[in-house]
Amino acid sequence: MIHMDLEPIWHQFIKELTLNKDIKSAYWRKIAGIPFLYVSSPELSQLTLEAIIKKCSVTAIKGNRLHSETIFVRQDGVLFVYRHRFYVPQEKMFCCGNLCVDCTRLKR
């Protein structure tokens, strides 16, 4: 199993978020192995904030074969909490030679 260090991705992601003038603060913590994103934004609606999170996530993973997933957990005043993760897609990346019906050679 290949282990990818996601720390630089998280760092870039948080940096992108905090560059937005409408976001007061952003940080992440792992609790029981699950990464949670905390974003403080007094001016933005949940929908607008989620669009910004998605945009910043795409910027952070650019050049890497990663995906991201963001799930709203709760809101406490101006603090929004999300379960946010970066992950490697669960799809074959090469032909194994077993004549699989979903072979990557057949997708081209």
Summary of the structure (lengths in Angstrom):
residues: 108
radius of gyration: 17.0
end to end distance: 26.0
largest distance: 54.9
contacts: 246
relative contact order: 0.18
helix: 31%
strand: 31%
